Amino acid sequence: MFNWLDHRNEPGPDGQVFAEPMATSAVISGRRTFELAGRWQGDHHDGVPIHVLTHHPDEPPGSARYYTEVAACVADARAAAGDQAILVHGAGAAQALLTAGQLDELEIHLVPVLLGEGRRLFDGHAAELRLVRRLDGHDATHLRYQVVR
């Protein structure tokens, strides 16, 4: 399902798509994604601050901070990122930001696999999207959409 990541350090679409989030200046993640990723051992990339949306905060590792409110999480992430981009990880975080009107863009890595389980990204959410980029990579089509407000 993630075969395109085998080409993340190569020139071309997969390398470009992988490099972009690695150049962000802050991360917002859902708690489930944060835990599944092993809490990124407290450092997602280059020591950027990690802002985790959760219903049950505890003691986060490294540069991570927990938030129970979307507005506070987004405000702190924007302050940390300055005029740079923020990476949002996880369907739960994306849904929360979309609902709060705080999601500017959405990148989908479309792979030829049908899953019968998991969190539905758009379950109960409606938004108008405008395609701003399509890149064909190895076993994936990388689609970037602007959220139209």
C-alpha positions as CSV (number, residue, x, y, z in Angstrom):
1,M,0.0,0.0,0.0
2,F,2.9,2.4,0.7
3,N,5.2,1.1,-2.2
4,W,5.6,4.7,-3.3
5,L,7.6,5.4,-0.1
6,D,10.3,3.1,-1.4
7,H,11.0,5.9,-3.9
8,R,10.9,8.8,-1.4
9,N,14.6,9.6,-1.7
10,E,14.6,9.5,-5.5
11,P,14.0,12.4,-7.9
12,G,10.5,12.4,-9.3
13,P,7.0,12.7,-8.0
14,D,7.4,10.4,-5.0
15,G,10.5,12.1,-3.8
16,Q,8.9,15.5,-4.3
17,V,5.7,14.5,-2.4
18,F,7.8,13.1,0.5
19,A,10.1,16.1,0.7
20,E,7.3,18.6,1.1
21,P,6.0,17.5,4.5
22,M,9.6,17.1,5.7
23,A,10.1,20.8,5.0
24,T,7.1,21.9,7.2
25,S,7.7,23.8,10.4
26,A,5.1,22.3,12.7
27,V,3.0,19.1,12.9
28,I,-0.6,18.6,13.9
29,S,-1.5,15.0,14.5
30,G,-4.4,13.0,15.9
31,R,-3.7,10.9,19.0
32,R,-4.3,7.6,17.2
33,T,-1.9,8.4,14.4
34,F,0.6,9.7,17.0
35,E,0.5,6.4,18.9
36,L,0.5,4.2,15.8
37,A,3.7,6.1,14.7
38,G,5.4,5.3,18.0
39,R,5.0,8.9,19.0
40,W,7.8,9.5,16.4
41,Q,10.1,9.0,19.4
42,G,9.3,12.6,20.3
43,D,10.7,14.0,17.0
44,H,8.8,13.9,13.8
45,H,11.5,15.7,11.7
46,D,14.2,18.2,12.5
47,G,12.8,18.9,16.0
48,V,9.7,20.7,14.7
49,P,7.0,21.0,17.4
50,I,4.3,18.3,17.4
51,H,0.8,19.3,18.3
52,V,-1.4,16.3,19.1
53,L,-5.2,16.6,19.3
54,T,-6.5,14.2,22.0
55,H,-9.4,13.6,24.4
56,H,-7.0,12.2,27.0
57,P,-3.8,14.2,27.5
58,D,-0.9,12.8,29.4
59,E,2.8,13.5,29.4
60,P,4.0,13.7,25.8
61,P,7.5,13.0,24.7
62,G,10.1,15.3,23.2
63,S,8.7,18.3,21.3
64,A,5.1,17.1,21.5
65,R,2.2,18.9,23.2
66,Y,-1.3,17.6,23.7
67,Y,-4.4,19.7,23.0
68,T,-8.1,19.0,23.7
69,E,-9.3,22.1,21.7
70,V,-8.8,22.5,18.0
71,A,-8.5,26.3,18.1
72,A,-5.7,26.3,20.7
73,C,-3.8,23.5,18.8
74,V,-4.1,25.4,15.4
75,A,-3.1,28.7,17.0
76,D,0.0,27.3,18.6
77,A,1.0,25.3,15.4
78,R,0.6,28.5,13.3
79,A,2.7,30.5,15.8
80,A,5.4,27.8,15.7
81,A,5.4,27.6,11.9
82,G,5.4,31.3,11.2
83,D,4.8,31.7,7.5
84,Q,5.8,28.1,6.7
85,A,3.5,25.1,6.1
86,I,2.0,22.9,8.8
87,L,1.8,19.1,8.3
88,V,-1.5,17.5,9.4
89,H,-1.3,13.8,10.1
90,G,-4.3,11.4,10.5
91,A,-7.9,11.3,9.5
92,G,-9.1,12.4,13.0
93,A,-7.0,15.5,13.0
94,A,-8.0,16.4,9.4
95,Q,-11.7,15.9,10.2
96,A,-11.4,18.2,13.3
97,L,-9.6,20.9,11.3
98,L,-12.0,20.6,8.4
99,T,-15.0,21.0,10.8
100,A,-13.3,24.0,12.4
101,G,-12.6,25.6,9.0
102,Q,-8.9,25.4,9.6
103,L,-7.8,23.0,6.9
104,D,-6.4,24.8,3.8
105,E,-5.3,21.9,1.7
106,L,-5.7,18.1,1.6
107,E,-3.2,15.7,0.0
108,I,-4.5,12.2,-0.8
109,H,-2.2,9.4,-1.9
110,L,-4.5,7.3,-3.9
111,V,-3.3,3.6,-4.1
112,P,-4.9,0.7,-5.9
113,V,-6.1,-1.1,-2.7
114,L,-9.6,-1.3,-1.3
115,L,-9.8,-1.5,2.5
116,G,-12.8,-2.8,4.4
117,E,-11.9,-1.2,7.7
118,G,-10.4,1.9,9.2
119,R,-11.4,5.5,9.8
120,R,-13.3,7.1,6.9
121,L,-11.7,10.4,6.1
122,F,-14.8,12.1,5.0
123,D,-17.4,10.3,7.1
124,G,-20.1,12.9,8.0
125,H,-18.1,15.8,6.5
126,A,-18.8,17.8,3.4
127,A,-16.4,20.2,1.7
128,E,-15.9,21.6,-1.8
129,L,-12.4,20.7,-3.0
130,R,-10.4,22.2,-5.9
131,L,-7.7,20.0,-7.5
132,V,-4.5,22.0,-7.5
133,R,-2.0,19.2,-8.4
134,R,-1.9,15.6,-9.6
135,L,1.3,13.6,-9.7
136,D,1.6,10.0,-10.9
137,G,4.1,8.1,-8.8
138,H,5.0,4.5,-8.2
139,D,1.8,2.6,-7.4
140,A,0.2,5.9,-6.2
141,T,-1.5,9.0,-7.6
142,H,-0.7,12.0,-5.4
143,L,-3.7,14.4,-5.4
144,R,-3.5,17.9,-3.7
145,Y,-6.8,19.7,-3.2
146,Q,-7.5,23.2,-1.9
147,V,-10.4,23.4,0.5
148,V,-12.8,25.9,-0.9
149,R,-14.5,28.2,1.7
